[in-house]
Amino acid sequence: MSTRQYARLVSDWVGSIGLDSTSFGTHSLRRTKATLIYRRTGNLRAVQLLLGHRRIESTVRYLGIDVDDALAIAEQVDV
């Protein structure tokens, strides 16, 4: 399935449940999933791996979380 086909599928699904398909897309779903994983587990390293980020700072910025909190959590995770 191509990226464009996936985007159309998401758009159709969002519209079918009565939401504005211009407000929700593949990127917003990706970001929401990552944010929920982080909030439920506090595992910043897992989120970094799932998103494919090379630097933990990129993940912190992407999630929009407090840098000090994120770095404290990241330091607790052994790699």
N, CA, C and O atoms as a Maestro MAE file, in Angstrom:
{
 s_m_m2io_version
 :::
 2.0.0
}

f_m_ct {
 s_m_title
 :::
 protein
 m_atom[316] {
  # First column is atom index #
  i_m_mmod_type
  r_m_x_coord
  r_m_y_coord
  r_m_z_coord
  i_m_residue_number
  s_m_chain_name
  s_m_pdb_residue_name
  s_m_pdb_atom_name
  i_m_atomic_number
  :::
  1 25 0.854 -1.173 0.000 1 A "MET " " N  " 7
  2 3 0.000 0.000 0.000 1 A "MET " " CA " 6
  3 2 0.898 1.233 0.000 1 A "MET " " C  " 6
  4 15 1.837 1.328 0.790 1 A "MET " " O  " 8
  5 25 0.611 2.144 -0.864 2 A "SER " " N  " 7
  6 3 1.411 3.366 -0.940 2 A "SER " " CA " 6
  7 2 1.010 4.336 0.178 2 A "SER " " C  " 6
  8 15 -0.033 4.185 0.815 2 A "SER " " O  " 8
  9 25 1.851 5.311 0.388 3 A "THR " " N  " 7
  10 3 1.574 6.343 1.390 3 A "THR " " CA " 6
  11 2 0.292 7.086 1.047 3 A "THR " " C  " 6
  12 15 -0.521 7.388 1.920 3 A "THR " " O  " 8
  13 25 0.126 7.372 -0.227 4 A "ARG " " N  " 7
  14 3 -1.072 8.104 -0.673 4 A "ARG " " CA " 6
  15 2 -2.338 7.273 -0.471 4 A "ARG " " C  " 6
  16 15 -3.367 7.799 -0.047 4 A "ARG " " O  " 8
  17 25 -2.263 5.977 -0.774 5 A "GLN " " N  " 7
  18 3 -3.423 5.095 -0.570 5 A "GLN " " CA " 6
  19 2 -3.791 5.043 0.909 5 A "GLN " " C  " 6
  20 15 -4.967 5.081 1.268 5 A "GLN " " O  " 8
  21 25 -2.763 4.957 1.769 6 A "TYR " " N  " 7
  22 3 -3.002 4.930 3.211 6 A "TYR " " CA " 6
  23 2 -3.659 6.237 3.663 6 A "TYR " " C  " 6
  24 15 -4.591 6.220 4.468 6 A "TYR " " O  " 8
  25 25 -3.178 7.357 3.151 7 A "ALA " " N  " 7
  26 3 -3.743 8.656 3.512 7 A "ALA " " CA " 6
  27 2 -5.211 8.742 3.099 7 A "ALA " " C  " 6
  28 15 -6.035 9.265 3.849 7 A "ALA " " O  " 8
  29 25 -5.545 8.233 1.910 8 A "ARG " " N  " 7
  30 3 -6.946 8.225 1.459 8 A "ARG " " CA " 6
  31 2 -7.806 7.352 2.357 8 A "ARG " " C  " 6
  32 15 -8.933 7.715 2.695 8 A "ARG " " O  " 8
  33 25 -7.274 6.205 2.741 9 A "LEU " " N  " 7
  34 3 -7.994 5.290 3.623 9 A "LEU " " CA " 6
  35 2 -8.297 5.958 4.967 9 A "LEU " " C  " 6
  36 15 -9.415 5.869 5.473 9 A "LEU " " O  " 8
  37 25 -7.301 6.619 5.531 10 A "VAL " " N  " 7
  38 3 -7.493 7.332 6.799 10 A "VAL " " CA " 6
  39 2 -8.520 8.444 6.633 10 A "VAL " " C  " 6
  40 15 -9.397 8.615 7.479 10 A "VAL " " O  " 8
  41 25 -8.413 9.193 5.554 11 A "SER " " N  " 7
  42 3 -9.358 10.281 5.293 11 A "SER " " CA " 6
  43 2 -10.785 9.754 5.187 11 A "SER " " C  " 6
  44 15 -11.704 10.341 5.757 11 A "SER " " O  " 8
  45 25 -10.978 8.662 4.469 12 A "ASP " " N  " 7
  46 3 -12.307 8.059 4.343 12 A "ASP " " CA " 6
  47 2 -12.830 7.575 5.695 12 A "ASP " " C  " 6
  48 15 -14.004 7.759 6.018 12 A "ASP " " O  " 8
  49 25 -11.948 6.958 6.477 13 A "TRP " " N  " 7
  50 3 -12.347 6.442 7.790 13 A "TRP " " CA " 6
  51 2 -12.751 7.584 8.722 13 A "TRP " " C  " 6
  52 15 -13.770 7.502 9.407 13 A "TRP " " O  " 8
  53 25 -11.956 8.638 8.744 14 A "VAL " " N  " 7
  54 3 -12.258 9.794 9.594 14 A "VAL " " CA " 6
  55 2 -13.598 10.404 9.188 14 A "VAL " " C  " 6
  56 15 -14.417 10.742 10.043 14 A "VAL " " O  " 8
  57 25 -13.812 10.541 7.899 15 A "GLY " " N  " 7
  58 3 -15.084 11.093 7.418 15 A "GLY " " CA " 6
  59 2 -16.263 10.204 7.746 15 A "GLY " " C  " 6
  60 15 -17.355 10.697 8.030 15 A "GLY " " O  " 8
  61 25 -16.053 8.889 7.711 16 A "SER " " N  " 7
  62 3 -17.158 7.961 7.975 16 A "SER " " CA " 6
  63 2 -17.630 7.982 9.428 16 A "SER " " C  " 6
  64 15 -18.755 7.573 9.718 16 A "SER " " O  " 8
  65 25 -16.781 8.453 10.341 17 A "ILE " " N  " 7
  66 3 -17.203 8.537 11.743 17 A "ILE " " CA " 6
  67 2 -17.634 9.955 12.113 17 A "ILE " " C  " 6
  68 15 -17.820 10.279 13.286 17 A "ILE " " O  " 8
  69 25 -17.790 10.797 11.079 18 A "GLY " " N  " 7
  70 3 -18.359 12.118 11.292 18 A "GLY " " CA " 6
  71 2 -17.384 13.214 11.663 18 A "GLY " " C  " 6
  72 15 -17.807 14.289 12.089 18 A "GLY " " O  " 8
  73 25 -16.093 12.976 11.515 19 A "LEU " " N  " 7
  74 3 -15.110 14.007 11.825 19 A "LEU " " CA " 6
  75 2 -14.665 14.696 10.547 19 A "LEU " " C  " 6
  76 15 -14.820 14.160 9.450 19 A "LEU " " O  " 8
  77 25 -14.117 15.879 10.702 20 A "ASP " " N  " 7
  78 3 -13.608 16.642 9.571 20 A "ASP " " CA " 6
  79 2 -12.294 16.014 9.109 20 A "ASP " " C  " 6
  80 15 -11.302 16.037 9.837 20 A "ASP " " O  " 8
  81 25 -12.291 15.462 7.917 21 A "SER " " N  " 7
  82 3 -11.106 14.750 7.427 21 A "SER " " CA " 6
  83 2 -9.924 15.687 7.165 21 A "SER " " C  " 6
  84 15 -8.791 15.221 7.039 21 A "SER " " O  " 8
  85 25 -10.164 16.986 7.083 22 A "THR " " N  " 7
  86 3 -9.043 17.917 6.912 22 A "THR " " CA " 6
  87 2 -8.324 18.191 8.227 22 A "THR " " C  " 6
  88 15 -7.217 18.730 8.230 22 A "THR " " O  " 8
  89 25 -8.946 17.824 9.340 23 A "SER " " N  " 7
  90 3 -8.337 18.048 10.658 23 A "SER " " CA " 6
  91 2 -7.545 16.855 11.166 23 A "SER " " C  " 6
  92 15 -6.768 16.977 12.113 23 A "SER " " O  " 8
  93 25 -7.739 15.709 10.540 24 A "PHE " " N  " 7
  94 3 -7.073 14.494 10.991 24 A "PHE " " CA " 6
  95 2 -6.422 13.800 9.802 24 A "PHE " " C  " 6
  96 15 -7.037 13.638 8.748 24 A "PHE " " O  " 8
  97 25 -5.174 13.395 9.986 25 A "GLY " " N  " 7
  98 3 -4.471 12.710 8.907 25 A "GLY " " CA " 6
  99 2 -3.488 11.706 9.463 25 A "GLY " " C  " 6
  100 15 -3.467 11.430 10.663 25 A "GLY " " O  " 8
  101 25 -2.683 11.171 8.587 26 A "THR " " N  " 7
  102 3 -1.737 10.138 9.006 26 A "THR " " CA " 6
  103 2 -0.721 10.676 10.002 26 A "THR " " C  " 6
  104 15 -0.336 9.970 10.934 26 A "THR " " O  " 8
  105 25 -0.285 11.912 9.818 27 A "HIS " " N  " 7
  106 3 0.703 12.462 10.744 27 A "HIS " " CA " 6
  107 2 0.103 12.713 12.120 27 A "HIS " " C  " 6
  108 15 0.749 12.443 13.133 27 A "HIS " " O  " 8
  109 25 -1.114 13.223 12.171 28 A "SER " " N  " 7
  110 3 -1.722 13.479 13.485 28 A "SER " " CA " 6
  111 2 -1.968 12.164 14.223 28 A "SER " " C  " 6
  112 15 -1.851 12.113 15.448 28 A "SER " " O  " 8
  113 25 -2.303 11.107 13.497 29 A "LEU " " N  " 7
  114 3 -2.470 9.804 14.144 29 A "LEU " " CA " 6
  115 2 -1.136 9.279 14.670 29 A "LEU " " C  " 6
  116 15 -1.075 8.707 15.758 29 A "LEU " " O  " 8
  117 25 -0.081 9.474 13.904 30 A "ARG " " N  " 7
  118 3 1.256 9.039 14.326 30 A "ARG " " CA " 6
  119 2 1.665 9.767 15.596 30 A "ARG " " C  " 6
  120 15 2.168 9.165 16.545 30 A "ARG " " O  " 8
  121 25 1.442 11.058 15.594 31 A "ARG " " N  " 7
  122 3 1.819 11.867 16.756 31 A "ARG " " CA " 6
  123 2 0.978 11.504 17.988 31 A "ARG " " C  " 6
  124 15 1.500 11.434 19.101 31 A "ARG " " O  " 8
  125 25 -0.305 11.277 17.783 32 A "THR " " N  " 7
  126 3 -1.186 10.899 18.888 32 A "THR " " CA " 6
  127 2 -0.757 9.574 19.501 32 A "THR " " C  " 6
  128 15 -0.688 9.446 20.723 32 A "THR " " O  " 8
  129 25 -0.472 8.595 18.660 33 A "LYS " " N  " 7
  130 3 -0.042 7.271 19.151 33 A "LYS " " CA " 6
  131 2 1.236 7.405 19.977 33 A "LYS " " C  " 6
  132 15 1.337 6.840 21.065 33 A "LYS " " O  " 8
  133 25 2.204 8.150 19.461 34 A "ALA " " N  " 7
  134 3 3.465 8.337 20.173 34 A "ALA " " CA " 6
  135 2 3.249 9.033 21.515 34 A "ALA " " C  " 6
  136 15 3.850 8.653 22.520 34 A "ALA " " O  " 8
  137 25 2.399 10.042 21.526 35 A "THR " " N  " 7
  138 3 2.115 10.769 22.763 35 A "THR " " CA " 6
  139 2 1.436 9.868 23.784 35 A "THR " " C  " 6
  140 15 1.783 9.905 24.965 35 A "THR " " O  " 8
  141 25 0.481 9.065 23.352 36 A "LEU " " N  " 7
  142 3 -0.206 8.147 24.266 36 A "LEU " " CA " 6
  143 2 0.752 7.105 24.846 36 A "LEU " " C  " 6
  144 15 0.681 6.790 26.034 36 A "LEU " " O  " 8
  145 25 1.635 6.578 24.021 37 A "ILE " " N  " 7
  146 3 2.622 5.612 24.519 37 A "ILE " " CA " 6
  147 2 3.509 6.266 25.573 37 A "ILE " " C  " 6
  148 15 3.769 5.677 26.622 37 A "ILE " " O  " 8
  149 25 3.967 7.467 25.297 38 A "TYR " " N  " 7
  150 3 4.825 8.160 26.262 38 A "TYR " " CA " 6
  151 2 4.085 8.437 27.570 38 A "TYR " " C  " 6
  152 15 4.628 8.208 28.651 38 A "TYR " " O  " 8
  153 25 2.856 8.926 27.476 39 A "ARG " " N  " 7
  154 3 2.094 9.246 28.691 39 A "ARG " " CA " 6
  155 2 1.796 8.005 29.533 39 A "ARG " " C  " 6
  156 15 1.842 8.059 30.762 39 A "ARG " " O  " 8
  157 25 1.496 6.905 28.881 40 A "ARG " " N  " 7
  158 3 1.145 5.685 29.616 40 A "ARG " " CA " 6
  159 2 2.344 4.962 30.190 40 A "ARG " " C  " 6
  160 15 2.238 4.321 31.236 40 A "ARG " " O  " 8
  161 25 3.492 5.054 29.518 41 A "THR " " N  " 7
  162 3 4.657 4.281 29.956 41 A "THR " " CA " 6
  163 2 5.784 5.135 30.502 41 A "THR " " C  " 6
  164 15 6.579 4.664 31.316 41 A "THR " " O  " 8
  165 25 5.864 6.387 30.066 42 A "GLY " " N  " 7
  166 3 6.992 7.232 30.439 42 A "GLY " " CA " 6
  167 2 8.281 6.791 29.772 42 A "GLY " " C  " 6
  168 15 9.357 7.283 30.112 42 A "GLY " " O  " 8
  169 25 8.181 5.866 28.822 43 A "ASN " " N  " 7
  170 3 9.360 5.298 28.175 43 A "ASN " " CA " 6
  171 2 9.691 6.084 26.910 43 A "ASN " " C  " 6
  172 15 9.216 5.777 25.817 43 A "ASN " " O  " 8
  173 25 10.508 7.092 27.094 44 A "LEU " " N  " 7
  174 3 10.883 7.963 25.992 44 A "LEU " " CA " 6
  175 2 11.722 7.215 24.955 44 A "LEU " " C  " 6
  176 15 11.597 7.471 23.758 44 A "LEU " " O  " 8
  177 25 12.560 6.307 25.400 45 A "ARG " " N  " 7
  178 3 13.412 5.541 24.483 45 A "ARG " " CA " 6
  179 2 12.557 4.685 23.546 45 A "ARG " " C  " 6
  180 15 12.857 4.593 22.355 45 A "ARG " " O  " 8
  181 25 11.509 4.064 24.060 46 A "ALA " " N  " 7
  182 3 10.626 3.253 23.219 46 A "ALA " " CA " 6
  183 2 9.964 4.121 22.162 46 A "ALA " " C  " 6
  184 15 9.861 3.724 21.001 46 A "ALA " " O  " 8
  185 25 9.522 5.289 22.556 47 A "VAL " " N  " 7
  186 3 8.891 6.202 21.604 47 A "VAL " " CA " 6
  187 2 9.908 6.638 20.553 47 A "VAL " " C  " 6
  188 15 9.585 6.720 19.368 47 A "VAL " " O  " 8
  189 25 11.125 6.914 20.985 48 A "GLN " " N  " 7
  190 3 12.176 7.296 20.047 48 A "GLN " " CA " 6
  191 2 12.385 6.203 19.003 48 A "GLN " " C  " 6
  192 15 12.483 6.492 17.810 48 A "GLN " " O  " 8
  193 25 12.452 4.963 19.442 49 A "LEU " " N  " 7
  194 3 12.645 3.846 18.517 49 A "LEU " " CA " 6
  195 2 11.463 3.685 17.568 49 A "LEU " " C  " 6
  196 15 11.650 3.472 16.370 49 A "LEU " " O  " 8
  197 25 10.250 3.787 18.099 50 A "LEU " " N  " 7
  198 3 9.059 3.643 17.263 50 A "LEU " " CA " 6
  199 2 8.956 4.726 16.201 50 A "LEU " " C  " 6
  200 15 8.493 4.470 15.089 50 A "LEU " " O  " 8
  201 25 9.382 5.925 16.540 51 A "LEU " " N  " 7
  202 3 9.314 7.032 15.590 51 A "LEU " " CA " 6
  203 2 10.493 7.043 14.616 51 A "LEU " " C  " 6
  204 15 10.450 7.710 13.582 51 A "LEU " " O  " 8
  205 25 11.538 6.300 14.959 52 A "GLY " " N  " 7
  206 3 12.709 6.265 14.087 52 A "GLY " " CA " 6
  207 2 13.604 7.483 14.218 52 A "GLY " " C  " 6
  208 15 14.332 7.831 13.289 52 A "GLY " " O  " 8
  209 25 13.549 8.135 15.380 53 A "HIS " " N  " 7
  210 3 14.395 9.303 15.609 53 A "HIS " " CA " 6
  211 2 15.788 8.864 16.030 53 A "HIS " " C  " 6
  212 15 15.939 7.933 16.820 53 A "HIS " " O  " 8
  213 25 16.784 9.521 15.512 54 A "ARG " " N  " 7
  214 3 18.167 9.200 15.893 54 A "ARG " " CA " 6
  215 2 18.544 9.842 17.219 54 A "ARG " " C  " 6
  216 15 19.289 9.263 18.010 54 A "ARG " " O  " 8
  217 25 18.031 11.031 17.456 55 A "ARG " " N  " 7
  218 3 18.390 11.760 18.673 55 A "ARG " " CA " 6
  219 2 17.191 11.869 19.606 55 A "ARG " " C  " 6
  220 15 16.071 12.125 19.166 55 A "ARG " " O  " 8
  221 25 17.435 11.674 20.884 56 A "ILE " " N  " 7
  222 3 16.372 11.749 21.885 56 A "ILE " " CA " 6
  223 2 15.782 13.168 21.906 56 A "ILE " " C  " 6
  224 15 14.598 13.345 22.195 56 A "ILE " " O  " 8
  225 25 16.606 14.172 21.600 57 A "GLU " " N  " 7
  226 3 16.141 15.550 21.587 57 A "GLU " " CA " 6
  227 2 15.060 15.764 20.522 57 A "GLU " " C  " 6
  228 15 14.142 16.562 20.711 57 A "GLU " " O  " 8
  229 25 15.181 15.047 19.408 58 A "SER " " N  " 7
  230 3 14.162 15.148 18.360 58 A "SER " " CA " 6
  231 2 12.824 14.618 18.856 58 A "SER " " C  " 6
  232 15 11.772 15.190 18.568 58 A "SER " " O  " 8
  233 25 12.873 13.528 19.599 59 A "THR " " N  " 7
  234 3 11.652 12.932 20.143 59 A "THR " " CA " 6
  235 2 11.020 13.860 21.169 59 A "THR " " C  " 6
  236 15 9.801 14.029 21.200 59 A "THR " " O  " 8
  237 25 11.852 14.457 22.005 60 A "VAL " " N  " 7
  238 3 11.366 15.401 23.014 60 A "VAL " " CA " 6
  239 2 10.650 16.563 22.335 60 A "VAL " " C  " 6
  240 15 9.554 16.948 22.744 60 A "VAL " " O  " 8
  241 25 11.269 17.116 21.301 61 A "ARG " " N  " 7
  242 3 10.662 18.227 20.565 61 A "ARG " " CA " 6
  243 2 9.371 17.791 19.885 61 A "ARG " " C  " 6
  244 15 8.380 18.521 19.901 61 A "ARG " " O  " 8
  245 25 9.382 16.612 19.293 62 A "TYR " " N  " 7
  246 3 8.216 16.085 18.579 62 A "TYR " " CA " 6
  247 2 7.021 15.927 19.515 62 A "TYR " " C  " 6
  248 15 5.891 16.259 19.158 62 A "TYR " " O  " 8
  249 25 7.282 15.418 20.708 63 A "LEU " " N  " 7
  250 3 6.203 15.200 21.674 63 A "LEU " " CA " 6
  251 2 5.798 16.479 22.389 63 A "LEU " " C  " 6
  252 15 4.711 16.554 22.963 63 A "LEU " " O  " 8
  253 25 6.667 17.486 22.359 64 A "GLY " " N  " 7
  254 3 6.361 18.746 23.029 64 A "GLY " " CA " 6
  255 2 6.360 18.614 24.538 64 A "GLY " " C  " 6
  256 15 5.546 19.234 25.222 64 A "GLY " " O  " 8
  257 25 7.276 17.803 25.058 65 A "ILE " " N  " 7
  258 3 7.330 17.593 26.504 65 A "ILE " " CA " 6
  259 2 8.460 18.407 27.117 65 A "ILE " " C  " 6
  260 15 9.348 18.890 26.415 65 A "ILE " " O  " 8
  261 25 8.413 18.548 28.411 66 A "ASP " " N  " 7
  262 3 9.427 19.281 29.144 66 A "ASP " " CA " 6
  263 2 10.776 18.574 28.994 66 A "ASP " " C  " 6
  264 15 10.881 17.374 29.248 66 A "ASP " " O  " 8
  265 25 11.787 19.302 28.590 67 A "VAL " " N  " 7
  266 3 13.097 18.720 28.318 67 A "VAL " " CA " 6
  267 2 13.696 18.073 29.563 67 A "VAL " " C  " 6
  268 15 14.225 16.964 29.484 67 A "VAL " " O  " 8
  269 25 13.623 18.743 30.707 68 A "ASP " " N  " 7
  270 3 14.200 18.180 31.932 68 A "ASP " " CA " 6
  271 2 13.537 16.862 32.309 68 A "ASP " " C  " 6
  272 15 14.211 15.908 32.697 68 A "ASP " " O  " 8
  273 25 12.212 16.813 32.194 69 A "ASP " " N  " 7
  274 3 11.470 15.583 32.485 69 A "ASP " " CA " 6
  275 2 11.881 14.473 31.522 69 A "ASP " " C  " 6
  276 15 12.130 13.342 31.939 69 A "ASP " " O  " 8
  277 25 11.947 14.793 30.266 70 A "ALA " " N  " 7
  278 3 12.290 13.796 29.258 70 A "ALA " " CA " 6
  279 2 13.703 13.260 29.450 70 A "ALA " " C  " 6
  280 15 13.925 12.052 29.360 70 A "ALA " " O  " 8
  281 25 14.641 14.131 29.708 71 A "LEU " " N  " 7
  282 3 16.013 13.688 29.888 71 A "LEU " " CA " 6
  283 2 16.169 12.851 31.150 71 A "LEU " " C  " 6
  284 15 16.954 11.903 31.168 71 A "LEU " " O  " 8
  285 25 15.432 13.188 32.202 72 A "ALA " " N  " 7
  286 3 15.477 12.381 33.421 72 A "ALA " " CA " 6
  287 2 14.957 10.965 33.155 72 A "ALA " " C  " 6
  288 15 15.524 9.986 33.640 72 A "ALA " " O  " 8
  289 25 13.893 10.871 32.393 73 A "ILE " " N  " 7
  290 3 13.345 9.560 32.044 73 A "ILE " " CA " 6
  291 2 14.322 8.803 31.151 73 A "ILE " " C  " 6
  292 15 14.553 7.610 31.345 73 A "ILE " " O  " 8
  293 25 14.891 9.496 30.177 74 A "ALA " " N  " 7
  294 3 15.820 8.853 29.248 74 A "ALA " " CA " 6
  295 2 17.048 8.307 29.968 74 A "ALA " " C  " 6
  296 15 17.573 7.260 29.589 74 A "ALA " " O  " 8
  297 25 17.501 8.996 30.984 75 A "GLU " " N  " 7
  298 3 18.675 8.549 31.741 75 A "GLU " " CA " 6
  299 2 18.398 7.262 32.514 75 A "GLU " " C  " 6
  300 15 19.330 6.522 32.830 75 A "GLU " " O  " 8
  301 25 17.148 6.989 32.819 76 A "GLN " " N  " 7
  302 3 16.779 5.790 33.556 76 A "GLN " " CA " 6
  303 2 16.704 4.559 32.657 76 A "GLN " " C  " 6
  304 15 16.628 3.432 33.147 76 A "GLN " " O  " 8
  305 25 16.725 4.773 31.354 77 A "VAL " " N  " 7
  306 3 16.578 3.667 30.403 77 A "VAL " " CA " 6
  307 2 17.939 3.240 29.915 77 A "VAL " " C  " 6
  308 15 18.672 4.038 29.330 77 A "VAL " " O  " 8
  309 25 18.291 1.972 30.154 78 A "ASP " " N  " 7
  310 3 19.553 1.425 29.668 78 A "ASP " " CA " 6
  311 2 19.392 0.954 28.237 78 A "ASP " " C  " 6
  312 15 18.399 0.321 27.878 78 A "ASP " " O  " 8
  313 25 20.377 1.270 27.437 79 A "VAL " " N  " 7
  314 3 20.365 0.845 26.036 79 A "VAL " " CA " 6
  315 2 21.517 -0.090 25.782 79 A "VAL " " C  " 6
  316 15 21.690 -0.566 24.661 79 A "VAL " " O  " 8
  :::
 }
 m_bond[315] {
  # First column is bond index #
  i_m_from
  i_m_to
  i_m_order
  :::
  1 1 2 1
  2 2 3 1
  3 3 4 2
  4 3 5 1
  5 5 6 1
  6 6 7 1
  7 7 8 2
  8 7 9 1
  9 9 10 1
  10 10 11 1
  11 11 12 2
  12 11 13 1
  13 13 14 1
  14 14 15 1
  15 15 16 2
  16 15 17 1
  17 17 18 1
  18 18 19 1
  19 19 20 2
  20 19 21 1
  21 21 22 1
  22 22 23 1
  23 23 24 2
  24 23 25 1
  25 25 26 1
  26 26 27 1
  27 27 28 2
  28 27 29 1
  29 29 30 1
  30 30 31 1
  31 31 32 2
  32 31 33 1
  33 33 34 1
  34 34 35 1
  35 35 36 2
  36 35 37 1
  37 37 38 1
  38 38 39 1
  39 39 40 2
  40 39 41 1
  41 41 42 1
  42 42 43 1
  43 43 44 2
  44 43 45 1
  45 45 46 1
  46 46 47 1
  47 47 48 2
  48 47 49 1
  49 49 50 1
  50 50 51 1
  51 51 52 2
  52 51 53 1
  53 53 54 1
  54 54 55 1
  55 55 56 2
  56 55 57 1
  57 57 58 1
  58 58 59 1
  59 59 60 2
  60 59 61 1
  61 61 62 1
  62 62 63 1
  63 63 64 2
  64 63 65 1
  65 65 66 1
  66 66 67 1
  67 67 68 2
  68 67 69 1
  69 69 70 1
  70 70 71 1
  71 71 72 2
  72 71 73 1
  73 73 74 1
  74 74 75 1
  75 75 76 2
  76 75 77 1
  77 77 78 1
  78 78 79 1
  79 79 80 2
  80 79 81 1
  81 81 82 1
  82 82 83 1
  83 83 84 2
  84 83 85 1
  85 85 86 1
  86 86 87 1
  87 87 88 2
  88 87 89 1
  89 89 90 1
  90 90 91 1
  91 91 92 2
  92 91 93 1
  93 93 94 1
  94 94 95 1
  95 95 96 2
  96 95 97 1
  97 97 98 1
  98 98 99 1
  99 99 100 2
  100 99 101 1
  101 101 102 1
  102 102 103 1
  103 103 104 2
  104 103 105 1
  105 105 106 1
  106 106 107 1
  107 107 108 2
  108 107 109 1
  109 109 110 1
  110 110 111 1
  111 111 112 2
  112 111 113 1
  113 113 114 1
  114 114 115 1
  115 115 116 2
  116 115 117 1
  117 117 118 1
  118 118 119 1
  119 119 120 2
  120 119 121 1
  121 121 122 1
  122 122 123 1
  123 123 124 2
  124 123 125 1
  125 125 126 1
  126 126 127 1
  127 127 128 2
  128 127 129 1
  129 129 130 1
  130 130 131 1
  131 131 132 2
  132 131 133 1
  133 133 134 1
  134 134 135 1
  135 135 136 2
  136 135 137 1
  137 137 138 1
  138 138 139 1
  139 139 140 2
  140 139 141 1
  141 141 142 1
  142 142 143 1
  143 143 144 2
  144 143 145 1
  145 145 146 1
  146 146 147 1
  147 147 148 2
  148 147 149 1
  149 149 150 1
  150 150 151 1
  151 151 152 2
  152 151 153 1
  153 153 154 1
  154 154 155 1
  155 155 156 2
  156 155 157 1
  157 157 158 1
  158 158 159 1
  159 159 160 2
  160 159 161 1
  161 161 162 1
  162 162 163 1
  163 163 164 2
  164 163 165 1
  165 165 166 1
  166 166 167 1
  167 167 168 2
  168 167 169 1
  169 169 170 1
  170 170 171 1
  171 171 172 2
  172 171 173 1
  173 173 174 1
  174 174 175 1
  175 175 176 2
  176 175 177 1
  177 177 178 1
  178 178 179 1
  179 179 180 2
  180 179 181 1
  181 181 182 1
  182 182 183 1
  183 183 184 2
  184 183 185 1
  185 185 186 1
  186 186 187 1
  187 187 188 2
  188 187 189 1
  189 189 190 1
  190 190 191 1
  191 191 192 2
  192 191 193 1
  193 193 194 1
  194 194 195 1
  195 195 196 2
  196 195 197 1
  197 197 198 1
  198 198 199 1
  199 199 200 2
  200 199 201 1
  201 201 202 1
  202 202 203 1
  203 203 204 2
  204 203 205 1
  205 205 206 1
  206 206 207 1
  207 207 208 2
  208 207 209 1
  209 209 210 1
  210 210 211 1
  211 211 212 2
  212 211 213 1
  213 213 214 1
  214 214 215 1
  215 215 216 2
  216 215 217 1
  217 217 218 1
  218 218 219 1
  219 219 220 2
  220 219 221 1
  221 221 222 1
  222 222 223 1
  223 223 224 2
  224 223 225 1
  225 225 226 1
  226 226 227 1
  227 227 228 2
  228 227 229 1
  229 229 230 1
  230 230 231 1
  231 231 232 2
  232 231 233 1
  233 233 234 1
  234 234 235 1
  235 235 236 2
  236 235 237 1
  237 237 238 1
  238 238 239 1
  239 239 240 2
  240 239 241 1
  241 241 242 1
  242 242 243 1
  243 243 244 2
  244 243 245 1
  245 245 246 1
  246 246 247 1
  247 247 248 2
  248 247 249 1
  249 249 250 1
  250 250 251 1
  251 251 252 2
  252 251 253 1
  253 253 254 1
  254 254 255 1
  255 255 256 2
  256 255 257 1
  257 257 258 1
  258 258 259 1
  259 259 260 2
  260 259 261 1
  261 261 262 1
  262 262 263 1
  263 263 264 2
  264 263 265 1
  265 265 266 1
  266 266 267 1
  267 267 268 2
  268 267 269 1
  269 269 270 1
  270 270 271 1
  271 271 272 2
  272 271 273 1
  273 273 274 1
  274 274 275 1
  275 275 276 2
  276 275 277 1
  277 277 278 1
  278 278 279 1
  279 279 280 2
  280 279 281 1
  281 281 282 1
  282 282 283 1
  283 283 284 2
  284 283 285 1
  285 285 286 1
  286 286 287 1
  287 287 288 2
  288 287 289 1
  289 289 290 1
  290 290 291 1
  291 291 292 2
  292 291 293 1
  293 293 294 1
  294 294 295 1
  295 295 296 2
  296 295 297 1
  297 297 298 1
  298 298 299 1
  299 299 300 2
  300 299 301 1
  301 301 302 1
  302 302 303 1
  303 303 304 2
  304 303 305 1
  305 305 306 1
  306 306 307 1
  307 307 308 2
  308 307 309 1
  309 309 310 1
  310 310 311 1
  311 311 312 2
  312 311 313 1
  313 313 314 1
  314 314 315 1
  315 315 316 2
  :::
 }
}
